[in-house]
Amino acid sequence: MQLAIDRCDETWVPDTEGYRCPGATTAISLDRPVQATISLNDSPAHQFAGVDHLRFTFRLPTTAPSSVEGTSGSVLIGAKGTT
């Protein structure tokens, strides 16, 4: 399973193909394995009353065997505390 993360400077809006950003989009992370740790140190959410508009896109790599079709799994997305 691959994960890509994009940031929008506005709220994502639904469209016929998923969600689109009405403002500027920044790629935070290109396709990478889901189990990766991704740092969001520059997130606007770190500011007082800050919000980060993120879109998570999950996909199977083109090399995935057909035997994974119909299988399921789960992903935990959480925040890592700072010291």
N, CA, C and O atoms as CSV, one atom per row, in Angstrom:
chain,resi,resn,atom,element,x,y,z
A,1,MET,N,N,0.844,-1.172,0.000
A,1,MET,CA,C,0.000,0.000,0.000
A,1,MET,C,C,0.887,1.232,0.000
A,1,MET,O,O,1.837,1.328,0.778
A,2,GLN,N,N,0.576,2.161,-0.866
A,2,GLN,CA,C,1.312,3.411,-0.987
A,2,GLN,C,C,0.450,4.562,-0.469
A,2,GLN,O,O,-0.777,4.519,-0.561
A,3,LEU,N,N,1.097,5.587,0.074
A,3,LEU,CA,C,0.414,6.758,0.607
A,3,LEU,C,C,1.048,8.010,0.026
A,3,LEU,O,O,2.271,8.136,-0.020
A,4,ALA,N,N,0.205,8.933,-0.417
A,4,ALA,CA,C,0.649,10.263,-0.834
A,4,ALA,C,C,-0.150,11.277,-0.026
A,4,ALA,O,O,-1.332,11.064,0.246
A,5,ILE,N,N,0.490,12.379,0.360
A,5,ILE,CA,C,-0.185,13.417,1.138
A,5,ILE,C,C,-0.002,14.754,0.420
A,5,ILE,O,O,1.107,15.128,0.036
A,6,ASP,N,N,-1.120,15.462,0.250
A,6,ASP,CA,C,-1.104,16.798,-0.347
A,6,ASP,C,C,-1.727,17.778,0.633
A,6,ASP,O,O,-2.641,17.430,1.381
A,7,ARG,N,N,-1.225,18.999,0.622
A,7,ARG,CA,C,-1.750,20.075,1.472
A,7,ARG,C,C,-2.400,21.124,0.583
A,7,ARG,O,O,-1.880,21.462,-0.480
A,8,CYS,N,N,-3.537,21.632,1.029
A,8,CYS,CA,C,-4.230,22.723,0.351
A,8,CYS,C,C,-4.263,23.907,1.296
A,8,CYS,O,O,-4.444,23.729,2.501
A,9,ASP,N,N,-4.091,25.120,0.772
A,9,ASP,CA,C,-4.143,26.290,1.644
A,9,ASP,C,C,-5.582,26.716,1.944
A,9,ASP,O,O,-5.811,27.692,2.658
A,10,GLU,N,N,-6.548,25.977,1.395
A,10,GLU,CA,C,-7.964,26.182,1.674
A,10,GLU,C,C,-8.584,24.812,1.956
A,10,GLU,O,O,-7.893,23.795,1.899
A,11,THR,N,N,-9.859,24.782,2.255
A,11,THR,CA,C,-10.554,23.519,2.497
A,11,THR,C,C,-10.753,22.767,1.187
A,11,THR,O,O,-11.181,23.350,0.191
A,12,TRP,N,N,-10.442,21.471,1.186
A,12,TRP,CA,C,-10.680,20.628,0.021
A,12,TRP,C,C,-12.182,20.569,-0.250
A,12,TRP,O,O,-12.985,20.534,0.682
A,13,VAL,N,N,-12.555,20.558,-1.524
A,13,VAL,CA,C,-13.973,20.481,-1.885
A,13,VAL,C,C,-14.213,19.228,-2.733
A,13,VAL,O,O,-13.390,18.877,-3.579
A,14,PRO,N,N,-15.348,18.557,-2.499
A,14,PRO,CA,C,-15.629,17.349,-3.272
A,14,PRO,C,C,-15.909,17.691,-4.728
A,14,PRO,O,O,-16.483,18.734,-5.042
A,15,ASP,N,N,-15.494,16.797,-5.601
A,15,ASP,CA,C,-15.848,16.898,-7.012
A,15,ASP,C,C,-16.105,15.499,-7.541
A,15,ASP,O,O,-16.120,14.544,-6.765
A,16,THR,N,N,-16.301,15.358,-8.809
A,16,THR,CA,C,-16.676,14.064,-9.389
A,16,THR,C,C,-15.566,13.022,-9.311
A,16,THR,O,O,-15.841,11.827,-9.424
A,17,GLU,N,N,-14.327,13.446,-9.122
A,17,GLU,CA,C,-13.198,12.509,-9.076
A,17,GLU,C,C,-12.584,12.386,-7.689
A,17,GLU,O,O,-11.512,11.798,-7.549
A,18,GLY,N,N,-13.226,12.918,-6.672
A,18,GLY,CA,C,-12.683,12.862,-5.311
A,18,GLY,C,C,-12.758,14.219,-4.665
A,18,GLY,O,O,-13.846,14.720,-4.382
A,19,TYR,N,N,-11.603,14.821,-4.426
A,19,TYR,CA,C,-11.544,16.159,-3.826
A,19,TYR,C,C,-10.552,17.000,-4.601
A,19,TYR,O,O,-9.550,16.492,-5.106
A,20,ARG,N,N,-10.838,18.295,-4.693
A,20,ARG,CA,C,-9.921,19.212,-5.360
A,20,ARG,C,C,-9.653,20.392,-4.438
A,20,ARG,O,O,-10.456,20.722,-3.566
A,21,CYS,N,N,-8.519,21.007,-4.652
A,21,CYS,CA,C,-8.117,22.170,-3.862
A,21,CYS,C,C,-8.467,23.435,-4.642
A,21,CYS,O,O,-7.990,23.614,-5.763
A,22,PRO,N,N,-9.292,24.314,-4.072
A,22,PRO,CA,C,-9.624,25.545,-4.776
A,22,PRO,C,C,-8.504,26.591,-4.720
A,22,PRO,O,O,-8.593,27.627,-5.379
A,23,GLY,N,N,-7.468,26.329,-3.950
A,23,GLY,CA,C,-6.339,27.255,-3.816
A,23,GLY,C,C,-5.051,26.610,-4.308
A,23,GLY,O,O,-5.028,25.947,-5.345
A,24,ALA,N,N,-3.991,26.816,-3.554
A,24,ALA,CA,C,-2.672,26.270,-3.901
A,24,ALA,C,C,-2.461,24.920,-3.224
A,24,ALA,O,O,-2.778,24.743,-2.047
A,25,THR,N,N,-1.921,23.974,-3.986
A,25,THR,CA,C,-1.642,22.628,-3.483
A,25,THR,C,C,-0.138,22.438,-3.353
A,25,THR,O,O,0.632,22.867,-4.213
A,26,THR,N,N,0.271,21.788,-2.265
A,26,THR,CA,C,1.675,21.442,-2.039
A,26,THR,C,C,1.761,19.948,-1.776
A,26,THR,O,O,1.025,19.422,-0.941
A,27,ALA,N,N,2.652,19.258,-2.481
A,27,ALA,CA,C,2.876,17.837,-2.224
A,27,ALA,C,C,3.726,17.713,-0.962
A,27,ALA,O,O,4.852,18.209,-0.912
A,28,ILE,N,N,3.181,17.047,0.058
A,28,ILE,CA,C,3.899,16.831,1.306
A,28,ILE,C,C,4.728,15.558,1.223
A,28,ILE,O,O,5.871,15.510,1.676
A,29,SER,N,N,4.136,14.543,0.643
A,29,SER,CA,C,4.806,13.252,0.505
A,29,SER,C,C,4.308,12.571,-0.754
A,29,SER,O,O,3.104,12.386,-0.932
A,30,LEU,N,N,5.232,12.198,-1.627
A,30,LEU,CA,C,4.867,11.433,-2.812
A,30,LEU,C,C,4.610,9.991,-2.390
A,30,LEU,O,O,4.846,9.637,-1.235
A,31,ASP,N,N,4.134,9.162,-3.300
A,31,ASP,CA,C,3.851,7.767,-2.963
A,31,ASP,C,C,5.023,7.148,-2.205
A,31,ASP,O,O,6.167,7.175,-2.659
A,32,ARG,N,N,4.707,6.598,-1.051
A,32,ARG,CA,C,5.694,5.905,-0.226
A,32,ARG,C,C,4.952,4.843,0.566
A,32,ARG,O,O,3.728,4.915,0.677
A,33,PRO,N,N,5.643,3.870,1.114
A,33,PRO,CA,C,4.958,2.832,1.892
A,33,PRO,C,C,4.179,3.446,3.051
A,33,PRO,O,O,4.646,4.390,3.687
A,34,VAL,N,N,2.999,2.911,3.321
A,34,VAL,CA,C,2.133,3.426,4.376
A,34,VAL,C,C,2.810,3.396,5.730
A,34,VAL,O,O,2.565,4.285,6.545
A,35,GLN,N,N,3.655,2.408,6.006
A,35,GLN,CA,C,4.248,2.294,7.335
A,35,GLN,C,C,5.333,3.331,7.587
A,35,GLN,O,O,5.988,3.280,8.629
A,36,ALA,N,N,5.542,4.255,6.685
A,36,ALA,CA,C,6.560,5.284,6.863
A,36,ALA,C,C,6.124,6.315,7.893
A,36,ALA,O,O,4.932,6.551,8.088
A,37,THR,N,N,7.105,6.925,8.549
A,37,THR,CA,C,6.853,8.059,9.428
A,37,THR,C,C,7.106,9.312,8.614
A,37,THR,O,O,8.169,9.466,8.012
A,38,ILE,N,N,6.131,10.205,8.597
A,38,ILE,CA,C,6.235,11.422,7.797
A,38,ILE,C,C,6.160,12.618,8.739
A,38,ILE,O,O,5.187,12.765,9.479
A,39,SER,N,N,7.161,13.455,8.718
A,39,SER,CA,C,7.213,14.620,9.585
A,39,SER,C,C,6.430,15.772,8.967
A,39,SER,O,O,6.584,16.075,7.784
A,40,LEU,N,N,5.600,16.403,9.769
A,40,LEU,CA,C,4.847,17.580,9.336
A,40,LEU,C,C,5.230,18.784,10.201
A,40,LEU,O,O,4.368,19.533,10.662
A,41,ASN,N,N,6.536,18.956,10.413
A,41,ASN,CA,C,7.019,20.016,11.289
A,41,ASN,C,C,6.599,21.405,10.842
A,41,ASN,O,O,6.438,22.296,11.676
A,42,ASP,N,N,6.418,21.609,9.537
A,42,ASP,CA,C,6.044,22.926,9.031
A,42,ASP,C,C,4.528,23.101,8.917
A,42,ASP,O,O,4.060,24.041,8.275
A,43,SER,N,N,3.776,22.220,9.524
A,43,SER,CA,C,2.315,22.264,9.435
A,43,SER,C,C,1.744,23.538,10.062
A,43,SER,O,O,2.156,23.933,11.152
A,44,PRO,N,N,0.799,24.175,9.377
A,44,PRO,CA,C,0.123,25.334,9.971
A,44,PRO,C,C,-0.633,24.958,11.252
A,44,PRO,O,O,-0.937,25.832,12.064
A,45,ALA,N,N,-0.934,23.690,11.437
A,45,ALA,CA,C,-1.650,23.233,12.630
A,45,ALA,C,C,-0.819,23.408,13.894
A,45,ALA,O,O,-1.365,23.335,14.995
A,46,HIS,N,N,0.492,23.637,13.765
A,46,HIS,CA,C,1.351,23.870,14.935
A,46,HIS,C,C,1.169,25.269,15.504
A,46,HIS,O,O,1.606,25.538,16.624
A,47,GLN,N,N,0.537,26.155,14.759
A,47,GLN,CA,C,0.290,27.521,15.215
A,47,GLN,C,C,-0.970,27.549,16.073
A,47,GLN,O,O,-1.814,26.661,15.958
A,48,PHE,N,N,-1.105,28.545,16.919
A,48,PHE,CA,C,-2.300,28.702,17.732
A,48,PHE,C,C,-3.523,28.770,16.825
A,48,PHE,O,O,-3.572,29.588,15.907
A,49,ALA,N,N,-4.506,27.917,17.080
A,49,ALA,CA,C,-5.749,27.831,16.294
A,49,ALA,C,C,-5.472,27.496,14.834
A,49,ALA,O,O,-6.290,27.799,13.965
A,50,GLY,N,N,-4.329,26.875,14.556
A,50,GLY,CA,C,-3.959,26.547,13.180
A,50,GLY,C,C,-4.697,25.329,12.649
A,50,GLY,O,O,-5.124,24.460,13.408
A,51,VAL,N,N,-4.837,25.285,11.342
A,51,VAL,CA,C,-5.515,24.193,10.656
A,51,VAL,C,C,-4.653,23.770,9.474
A,51,VAL,O,O,-4.052,24.610,8.804
A,52,ASP,N,N,-4.595,22.486,9.225
A,52,ASP,CA,C,-3.876,21.962,8.070
A,52,ASP,C,C,-4.870,21.158,7.242
A,52,ASP,O,O,-5.482,20.217,7.747
A,53,HIS,N,N,-5.033,21.519,5.985
A,53,HIS,CA,C,-5.971,20.841,5.091
A,53,HIS,C,C,-5.189,19.803,4.282
A,53,HIS,O,O,-4.548,20.129,3.284
A,54,LEU,N,N,-5.255,18.550,4.732
A,54,LEU,CA,C,-4.482,17.479,4.104
A,54,LEU,C,C,-5.395,16.509,3.366
A,54,LEU,O,O,-6.521,16.248,3.792
A,55,ARG,N,N,-4.894,15.979,2.256
A,55,ARG,CA,C,-5.583,14.910,1.527
A,55,ARG,C,C,-4.648,13.709,1.518
A,55,ARG,O,O,-3.497,13.806,1.093
A,56,PHE,N,N,-5.155,12.583,1.992
A,56,PHE,CA,C,-4.400,11.327,2.015
A,56,PHE,C,C,-4.899,10.464,0.865
A,56,PHE,O,O,-6.096,10.200,0.759
A,57,THR,N,N,-3.992,10.027,0.011
A,57,THR,CA,C,-4.352,9.170,-1.115
A,57,THR,C,C,-3.650,7.831,-0.939
A,57,THR,O,O,-2.422,7.766,-0.887
A,58,PHE,N,N,-4.432,6.770,-0.849
A,58,PHE,CA,C,-3.900,5.421,-0.702
A,58,PHE,C,C,-4.085,4.679,-2.018
A,58,PHE,O,O,-5.140,4.773,-2.645
A,59,ARG,N,N,-3.067,3.948,-2.433
A,59,ARG,CA,C,-3.185,3.149,-3.654
A,59,ARG,C,C,-2.215,1.975,-3.600
A,59,ARG,O,O,-1.196,2.002,-2.910
A,60,LEU,N,N,-2.569,0.967,-4.341
A,60,LEU,CA,C,-1.670,-0.175,-4.471
A,60,LEU,C,C,-0.652,0.123,-5.556
A,60,LEU,O,O,-0.992,0.750,-6.560
A,61,PRO,N,N,0.586,-0.308,-5.381
A,61,PRO,CA,C,1.575,-0.111,-6.444
A,61,PRO,C,C,1.207,-0.961,-7.655
A,61,PRO,O,O,0.526,-1.978,-7.522
A,62,THR,N,N,1.649,-0.552,-8.809
A,62,THR,CA,C,1.349,-1.298,-10.037
A,62,THR,C,C,1.931,-2.705,-9.999
A,62,THR,O,O,1.496,-3.571,-10.759
A,63,THR,N,N,2.907,-2.946,-9.129
A,63,THR,CA,C,3.533,-4.260,-9.024
A,63,THR,C,C,2.796,-5.189,-8.053
A,63,THR,O,O,3.216,-6.328,-7.852
A,64,ALA,N,N,1.698,-4.710,-7.448
A,64,ALA,CA,C,0.957,-5.539,-6.487
A,64,ALA,C,C,0.377,-6.764,-7.196
A,64,ALA,O,O,-0.201,-6.634,-8.275
A,65,PRO,N,N,0.525,-7.949,-6.604
A,65,PRO,CA,C,-0.012,-9.158,-7.237
A,65,PRO,C,C,-1.545,-9.157,-7.201
A,65,PRO,O,O,-2.153,-8.541,-6.324
A,66,SER,N,N,-2.149,-9.841,-8.145
A,66,SER,CA,C,-3.615,-9.895,-8.207
A,66,SER,C,C,-4.203,-10.596,-6.980
A,66,SER,O,O,-5.397,-10.453,-6.713
A,67,SER,N,N,-3.403,-11.343,-6.234
A,67,SER,CA,C,-3.897,-12.043,-5.045
A,67,SER,C,C,-4.311,-11.087,-3.928
A,67,SER,O,O,-5.009,-11.507,-3.005
A,68,VAL,N,N,-3.898,-9.799,-3.981
A,68,VAL,CA,C,-4.296,-8.841,-2.950
A,68,VAL,C,C,-5.676,-8.240,-3.230
A,68,VAL,O,O,-6.246,-7.558,-2.379
A,69,GLU,N,N,-6.197,-8.494,-4.408
A,69,GLU,CA,C,-7.523,-7.970,-4.736
A,69,GLU,C,C,-8.556,-8.534,-3.764
A,69,GLU,O,O,-8.605,-9.742,-3.532
A,70,GLY,N,N,-9.373,-7.658,-3.204
A,70,GLY,CA,C,-10.414,-8.077,-2.272
A,70,GLY,C,C,-9.954,-8.210,-0.827
A,70,GLY,O,O,-10.772,-8.481,0.052
A,71,THR,N,N,-8.661,-8.025,-0.559
A,71,THR,CA,C,-8.187,-8.094,0.824
A,71,THR,C,C,-8.437,-6.751,1.509
A,71,THR,O,O,-8.740,-5.758,0.847
A,72,SER,N,N,-8.311,-6.727,2.813
A,72,SER,CA,C,-8.515,-5.481,3.542
A,72,SER,C,C,-7.434,-5.324,4.597
A,72,SER,O,O,-6.697,-6.263,4.900
A,73,GLY,N,N,-7.352,-4.143,5.141
A,73,GLY,CA,C,-6.375,-3.840,6.183
A,73,GLY,C,C,-6.802,-2.560,6.872
A,73,GLY,O,O,-7.888,-2.042,6.613
A,74,SER,N,N,-5.962,-2.055,7.739
A,74,SER,CA,C,-6.275,-0.806,8.420
A,74,SER,C,C,-5.013,0.038,8.527
A,74,SER,O,O,-3.894,-0.472,8.501
A,75,VAL,N,N,-5.225,1.329,8.648
A,75,VAL,CA,C,-4.121,2.294,8.765
A,75,VAL,C,C,-4.420,3.175,9.966
A,75,VAL,O,O,-5.547,3.642,10.132
A,76,LEU,N,N,-3.419,3.404,10.801
A,76,LEU,CA,C,-3.560,4.283,11.955
A,76,LEU,C,C,-2.791,5.549,11.660
A,76,LEU,O,O,-1.591,5.512,11.389
A,77,ILE,N,N,-3.484,6.667,11.714
A,77,ILE,CA,C,-2.848,7.963,11.508
A,77,ILE,C,C,-2.925,8.705,12.827
A,77,ILE,O,O,-4.010,8.911,13.371
A,78,GLY,N,N,-1.782,9.103,13.333
A,78,GLY,CA,C,-1.786,9.758,14.633
A,78,GLY,C,C,-0.731,10.839,14.708
A,78,GLY,O,O,0.106,10.985,13.817
A,79,ALA,N,N,-0.787,11.578,15.770
A,79,ALA,CA,C,0.193,12.644,16.003
A,79,ALA,C,C,1.241,12.144,16.979
A,79,ALA,O,O,0.933,11.461,17.955
A,80,LYS,N,N,2.464,12.493,16.699
A,80,LYS,CA,C,3.566,12.141,17.585
A,80,LYS,C,C,3.875,13.372,18.437
A,80,LYS,O,O,4.074,14.466,17.909
A,81,GLY,N,N,3.912,13.189,19.725
A,81,GLY,CA,C,4.169,14.299,20.632
A,81,GLY,C,C,5.583,14.816,20.494
A,81,GLY,O,O,6.470,14.100,20.029
A,82,THR,N,N,5.796,16.050,20.894
A,82,THR,CA,C,7.131,16.647,20.866
A,82,THR,C,C,7.591,16.894,22.292
A,82,THR,O,O,6.778,17.082,23.198
A,83,THR,N,N,8.883,16.893,22.477
A,83,THR,CA,C,9.444,17.152,23.803
A,83,THR,C,C,10.325,18.360,23.773
A,83,THR,O,O,10.890,18.738,24.799
